[in-house]
Amino acid sequence: MHKRRFLSILLSIVVSISLFASTQLSREPGKLALYFLDLEVSAQAVDKSGDATILISPEGKVMLIDSGHPETAHLVLAALEALDVQAIDIFVATHPHIDHIGGFPQVAARYPVKQVYRSNVEYDTNTNKAALSAMKQYNLPVTILSEGDSFPFGEYIKVDVYNPPLEITYPQNYPDNATQFINNQSLALKLTYGESTAWFSGDLYMAQERALITKFGEKLQSDVAKANHHGGDTSNSLRWIRTINAKIVVAMHDQLDSMTVYSNYKRYGAEYHLTLNDGLIKVVMDDKKNYQVFDTKDSWMN
């Protein structure tokens, strides 16, 4: 590794740990806390930094949804360390793109992972092979999820699965030009904690948003939501925004992909946060629809 690149990574780690030492990464016993990580790749990277969210249940169970780009794994590890995580109870891979699954081998090398959930979509890339290899190397329990499944997150939280469908139909000439197809196979999860709800659905595009709305309608409504596809206008249709009807929306991205998406969420009453501007974003909720939001940078446009 070039000395300049090494120093850049070292500086990034030092800055990250400094941020993570703040109250934004304190635990919240007795409540559900969601930590949407602020990830960043080098200027030379051609991929997005991606998604990684740490969830800690009221009794202290840990779930990691996605793990970011391989270049951002040190930031995910720093956040887990700052939260004094000793083991990851659940890892969820929403879909096998590099900016969602790329950091997993490094996470699995550092922390015991008690359960992995992923979809059954096949994707023959080096990044996905590395993630699957890590699951096999560390003998991790892996469960395939699809529409209609559910699983517990600790004692108080239920997670329902709305996507992908049980039977995955691959397009002709797959995996050529498969970006949209893979994104539309993202696991779609709704967490229910008493009266409070939170939604994660990876990088769903508008076509699959429409399919879920047609099939499930008001069941999709969630008070906290991660914006699909990093807040881009490939996703987050007006109909989706109205149906989800979230009060708090978080987009994890190192750029502002769409001002229109931001404006539409605001138009329908959502408090919109973007990691580019707000840094690490923590959402804390009890089981009675009470929410608090904290970030590591000055709020913007709110």
N, C-alpha and C positions, 0 to 999 in steps of 0.2 A: 504494500500500500504506500502511495506517495506520502512524504512527510506532511505536505500541505493538507492533503485530504485527512490524514490522521488527526492533525491539530484541529481541523474544522469539526470533526466528529467529537473530539474531546471537549472543545468549547461548547458545542451543542449540548453535550451531556451535562456539563457544569451549569449552563443556563437553565436546562430543564429541571435539574434537581433543585435549583434555587426557586424556580416557580412552584415546583411540586411541594416544597416545604411550607408553602403558604396555606391559608385556611381552605383553599379550594380543594385540596386533597386530604383534608381531615375526614375521618370516618363519621358516620351519623348513626350511632346505635339506636335501635328501635324504629328506624325509618329506612326506606328504600332510597339509595343514592345512585345516581347515574353520572358517570364521569366520561364526557365526550372529549377525547384527547385531541390536542392541537399537534398535528403531525406535519413534518416538512421534509421534502427530499432535496437533493442537491440541484443546482441549476442545470447540470448535465443530464439529469434523469428525464426520460421521455414519458414516464407514467405519473399519475397523480399520487400524492402521498397516501391517500386512502382513508379508510375508516378503522377505528378501534375504540370500543366503548367498554369501560369497566363498570359492572353493576355489583353493588354490595347489598345483600338482603338485610332485613331488620335484625336478624340474628347472626349476621356476619358471613354468610355464604358468598362466594365470589363467582361471578360469571363474566367471561370476556367474549364480547361479540365482535368478531373479526380482529385482525392483527396488523393491518396496515401493510405498506410496501416493505420489502426487505431492508431498505435503507432506514426505515423508521423504527425498526425493532428495538433499538436502544432507548427510544423515547417511551415505548410501551413498557419495557422492562423497568425504566426509571420510575414510571408512574406506579407500577405494581409494587416496587420496592418502597416508595414513599408511603404507600397505603399499608405497608407491613403485611403484604400478602405472603402467606407461606405455601399455599397451594391454590390451584384454580379448580373449583368444583365443577364448572361447566365451561367448555369452549364451544362457541357456535360459529361455524363457517357459513356465512350467508350464501356465498357463491365463490367459485374458484378463480377469480381474477387476481392478478398480482397485487393490486392495491388493497385487497381484503384478506388474502390468505398468505401473502408473501412473508410476513414476519413470524409465522407460526413455528417453523423449525427452531428459531432462536428462543422463542417463548417456551417451547416444549423441552428444550435442552436445559433451561434454567429452573422451571417450575414443574412439580408434579401436576398432571392434569387428570382429574378423576373421571371425566366423561366428555366425549366429543359428540356434537350433533352436526350433521351436514345433510345436504340433499344428495340424491342419487345421480345427479348429472355427471356425465363422463366428459372429461376435458383433458386432452393429451398435450399438456405444456410442461416444461421443466419446473415451473413454479408449483403447479398442482402436484406433480410427481414428488417434489421435495416435501410438500406438506403431508401427502399420503404416506411417504416413506418415514417421516418423523412419527406419525401415528403408529406405524408398524414397529419401528425401532424401539419405541418406549412402551410398546404393548398397551396402548391406550384403548379403552372401551369406546367403540364407535357405533352410534345409532343413526340410521337413515330416517329423516323426517320428511313428511309430505302433508298435504292438506288433510285436515281432520285429526291429526295427532295432537297430543298435548304432553307436557311434562311439568313437574313441580320445580320451583326455584326456592329452596328452603321450605319452611313450614307454612308460610303465609301467602305465597305468590304462585299463581297458576300461569303457565305460558301456553297459549293456543296457537296452532300453526294453520295458516290460511293459504300457503303457497310453498312449493310448486304442487301441481296436481300429481296424483299417484303414478299415473302413466305419463312418461315424458316422450313426446314424439319429436324426433330429431329432424331438422330440415335437410333438404337435399344438398349434397356436397359438404355436409358437416365435416370438420369444423371451420371451413372457409367462411369468412365474413360472419363469424358467430357472436360478435360482441352483444348485439341486442338480444339474441336468443339466450345466451348465458345470463345476462342481466335479468331477463324475464323469468328465469328459474330461481331467482333469489328466494331464500327462505323468508317468509313473511310471518312475523311473530307479534302477538299481542299479549302483554303482561297485565294481569289483573291483581291488584293488591287492595282488597276491600272494595271501596268505591272508586279507587284511583286506577288509571290505565296508562300504558305506554306502548308505543308502536315502533317496530323496526322491520324494514323490508328491503334492505340492501340497495340495489340499483334498479329496481323495477322501472320499466319504461311505460309510456302512456297506454300502450295496447294491453298490457297485463294489469295496469291500474283499472282500466275499463272492465276487464274480465272479472276482477275481484269485486268491483262495485256492483256489477250485474248479479253476481252470485251471492254476495253477502250483505250488500247495502249497509244499513245502519249499524250492523255488528262490527264494522270496521272502526267506528268512532273511538278516538283515543285522545286523552287530554294532553299527553306529551308525545311528540313524534319526531323521529329522525327523517329529514327530508330525503326523498328518494334521489338516487344518483347524484349525491353531493349538492343538491339544490339546483340541478340543471334543468333546462327547458325541454330535454328529451322526456321529462317526467313531470310530476307535480302539476297535472292538469287542473283546471278550475273545478271540474267535477270532483276530482280526487280531494282537492283542498276543502271543498264544501262538505264532502262525506266524512273525511277524517275529523274535521272541525276541531283541530287541536288548539289549545291555549298557548302551548310552548312548542316551538319548532326549532330544531338544531340541524344545521347543515355543516358537515365536516368536509372542508376543502381548503386548499391553499390559494384559492382565488375566488372571486365572485363570479359564478358561472352565469347567473341570470338575474338582472334587476327586475324583470317581469315577474319571476317566481317570487322573489322577495316581496314585491308590491302586492301580489295576489294573496299571499299568506296574511300580510298586514291588513289588507282589505277585508278579510273575513275574520279578523279579530285575534290573530295569533301574534305572540311575542316571538320575533324571529332572531335567532342567534347564528352567527357564522364564525367558525373557529379562526379563520384568517384575521378577523377583526377583534373578536372577543377572546381569543386564546382558548385555554382549557375551560370547558363549561361544565359546571356541576348542577344537576337538578336533584333536589331533595323532596321526597313526598311522603306523607303519611297515608293512612288508608281511608281518609275522609276528604279527598280532593283538595288538600292543602299543599301548595307547591312553593318552593323557594328556588331561585336561580342565582348562581354565583359565577363570575368569570375572572380571568387573570389579566384582562386588559380593559381599557375604558369601553363602556358600552357605546354602540354606534346606532344612530337612527332610531332609538327606542325611547 
